Structures are given as C-alpha cells and as structure tokens.
C-alpha cells in the first residue's frame, strides 16, 4: 500500500512575495562552487552561501547578478550574503585574464569565480509526434551551421584574423575525439559528424588534386569547349600537392607544439 502525504502552506499575511512569507526561496542564488584563490574566495564566499545584495541592491536572480557584474567588470563590488543565520559582506572585483590560447587566439576577459546551484533532476521527455521530419530538419540546420563555420574560418585565415596556430592535424583530432568519447556517445557522434562535414566541404575547395579542383577543370572545359592542356594539369597538380603538403606539415607542427608538454611527461614517466 502506498501512502500519500499532503502538506498545506499558509503564508502569514504581510508585505513581500508569497514564497518569502511561506519560508521558501529560489535555489539559484545559493553558491555551489567557489574557485580557490579567486577574488570572490578571498572576499570570504564559500559554497552554501546565499547571495543577498550587490552594491546595496537586492539580487533578484542569478542571471541579473552576473549581468550586473559584467556591466562594470573592472569595478570594485560590495557583496552581502547569508551563511546559516549570519549575514556577511565583502568586496571584490572580477579577475582580469589576458593572454593567448594554445590555438593562437588572444583573449581578454573577466572571470566570475563562483557558480550557482542548479537542479540536476531531468524532466520527463516530451514525445514528438513527427520524429523523422524533426530529425531531418534539425540535421539540415546543424549541417548549415557547420558549413558556415567552416567557410568563415577559412575566410578569417585568409584575412589573417585567425591565427594559423588554430590549424590542427591527426594528433588534435585524436585528442579531441578521446575527450568527446569520455563525455558520452552523443558528444562523440556529434564530433564525428562535424569532422565529416568539415572534410567534405574542404574537399570541394578549388584546389588541384581535390574534387573541387576536378570540378574547376570540368567547368573550364564546359565554358571554353576545349580540354585543359596536359602541361597545365601537371603544373596545377604539383602546385596543389605542395599546398596540401604545406598545410599538413603546418598542422602537424601545431599538433606537436600543443602536445609537447604531455609528450615530455610521458617520456619522464618511462
């Protein structure tokens, strides 16, 4: 036999929100993680603290709290929070980070050193009345996003706005694939689809030795009504081969530079 208990909460009459008068409050303003050594940690924040005010203004939601912090990123903030039955306060400014990633991308950012509590319970799945059409539509949208990302990445490389250090080869693919596989089958399959679409699109670039180069020759023959000379094809193939070899060597060098600390650690352990 299953027993069901029902509790009725009757808030005391008065000012303020109903949840607050009933003794209930949202959980997103409770701190779940604090980065050790961060300005927030040095100010005294610990996991389990409940945020109350920022610069004298009540904090309504975690999203508004983060938005206010990032609006005045270099400002010294005064934060008040509750730990148990005791209220505390401290001052801090967001940590400023500046540097270059392993892929050659420069960054200039302010880092929030705390994370809030979020529920981990998964809601029940909602059945989709048209799963096949939905899957087809979503796959086309995802493919379109990858095509745009690849196109703009190549364009930024040609413009010099994206560093050549961002190029990766087989070692990078192996490392990223291992990380995705450890994160779950869905992440791994998503990565494999991304790589497949990426390589398929690059194969259509008008570079000799690639399918895009053959299509370019066919277009030339179709417009001028005469075949490309054998000598021109040979020179084009040599130029395309040198270009592909240069990209492969550059990608391999970038791979070795990224993995070099791990390689040295592996050699020392042996």
Secondary structure as GFF3:
##gff-version 3
##sequence-region A 1 270
A	DSSP	alpha_helix	18	21	.	.	.	ID=ss1
A	DSSP	beta_strand	31	34	.	.	.	ID=ss2
A	DSSP	alpha_helix	39	43	.	.	.	ID=ss3
A	DSSP	beta_strand	50	54	.	.	.	ID=ss4
A	DSSP	beta_strand	57	58	.	.	.	ID=ss5
A	DSSP	alpha_helix	62	71	.	.	.	ID=ss6
A	DSSP	beta_strand	77	83	.	.	.	ID=ss7
A	DSSP	beta_strand	86	92	.	.	.	ID=ss8
A	DSSP	beta_strand	95	100	.	.	.	ID=ss9
A	DSSP	beta_strand	106	111	.	.	.	ID=ss10
A	DSSP	beta_strand	114	116	.	.	.	ID=ss11
A	DSSP	alpha_helix	131	159	.	.	.	ID=ss12
A	DSSP	three_ten_helix	164	166	.	.	.	ID=ss13
A	DSSP	alpha_helix	170	183	.	.	.	ID=ss14
A	DSSP	alpha_helix	185	202	.	.	.	ID=ss15
A	DSSP	alpha_helix	211	224	.	.	.	ID=ss16
A	DSSP	alpha_helix	230	269	.	.	.	ID=ss17
###
